[in-house]
């Protein structure tokens, strides 16, 4: 599926506030949907780039032979899911912000995994 289709599917996940596909080497967003007054997706994409870079460095420092499936940041009113794309040629991740009161975290994680599997980048 295309980036646009993947972002639209991610926004259909119950409780979705905003979604972005981000290159964590450059910090650039390849596409975004949603967001708004309470969530600046460009700023969030850049900030979460640092989260992913830091975790990647930590795994390398620990010499762990493993991959990051996803990173969860739990806020009082939101969940922020970061899913590095293992199958991408490069350093991409999906970033999904959810309204904590309207979302199901397990279903959201499953949805991002399904979107990743179908994404053609």
C-alpha positions in Angstrom: 0.0 0.0 0.0 1.1 3.6 -0.5 2.1 6.0 2.2 -1.1 7.9 1.8 -3.2 4.8 2.2 -1.2 3.6 5.2 -1.7 6.9 6.9 -5.4 6.9 6.2 -5.7 3.3 7.6 -3.7 4.4 10.7 -6.2 7.3 11.3 -9.0 4.8 11.2 -7.7 3.1 14.3 -10.0 3.8 17.2 -8.9 6.9 19.1 -6.3 8.0 16.5 -5.3 11.7 16.9 -2.5 11.9 14.4 0.0 9.7 12.5 3.2 10.3 10.7 5.7 8.3 8.7 9.2 9.5 9.7 12.8 8.9 8.6 14.8 8.8 11.8 18.1 9.4 10.1 17.0 12.8 8.8 14.1 13.6 11.2 11.9 14.4 8.1 8.3 13.3 8.0 7.4 11.6 4.7 3.7 12.1 5.4 1.3 13.0 8.1 -2.4 13.1 8.9 -4.4 14.5 11.7 -2.8 16.4 14.6 -4.0 19.9 15.0 -4.0 22.4 17.8 -3.1 19.9 20.6 -0.5 18.0 18.5 2.0 19.4 16.1 3.0 16.3 14.1 6.1 17.9 12.5 7.4 18.8 16.0 6.4 15.4 17.4 8.1 13.6 14.4 11.4 15.4 15.1 11.2 14.8 18.8 10.4 11.1 18.4 13.3 10.8 16.0 15.6 11.4 19.0 13.7 8.7 21.0 14.3 6.1 18.3 17.9 7.1 17.7 18.6 6.9 21.5 17.0 3.4 21.8 18.9 2.2 18.7 22.2 3.4 20.2 21.3 1.8 23.5 20.6 -1.6 21.8 24.0 -1.3 20.0 25.8 -0.4 23.2 24.3 -3.4 25.0 25.3 -5.6 22.0 21.8 -7.0 21.9 20.9 -9.1 18.9 17.3 -8.0 18.8 15.0 -5.4 17.1 12.6 -2.9 18.4 9.0 -3.9 17.8 7.5 -0.7 19.1 8.0 2.0 21.7 5.2 3.2 23.9 5.0 6.5 25.6 2.1 6.8 28.0 0.8 10.2 28.9 -2.1 11.1 31.1 -4.5 11.6 28.2 -2.7 10.0 25.3 -0.7 7.0 24.1 2.1 7.6 21.6 3.2 4.5 19.7 6.4 4.4 17.7 6.9 1.5 15.4 10.2 1.2 13.5 9.6 -0.4 10.1 11.8 -3.5 10.0 11.0 -4.2 6.3 11.8 -0.8 5.0 14.9 0.0 3.1 16.2 2.7 5.3 15.3 4.0 8.7 11.6 4.7 8.9 9.1 4.6 11.7 5.4 5.0 12.1 4.3 7.4 14.8 0.7 7.2 16.1 -0.8 9.4 18.7 -4.0 8.0 20.4 -6.6 9.5 22.7 -6.2 7.3 25.8 -9.9 7.4 26.7 -11.1 6.3 23.2 -8.5 3.7 22.2 -7.5 0.1 22.8 -3.7 -0.1 23.0 -3.6 -3.8 22.0 -5.8 -3.2 18.9 -3.8 -0.1 18.0 -0.5 -2.1 18.2 -2.0 -4.9 16.1 -3.3 -2.3 13.5 0.1 -0.7 13.1 1.7 -4.1 12.7 -0.8 -4.9 9.9 -0.2 -1.5 8.3 3.6 -2.1 8.4 3.2 -5.5 6.7 1.3 -3.9 3.8 3.3 -0.7 3.4 5.3 -0.4 0.2 8.1 2.2 0.7 
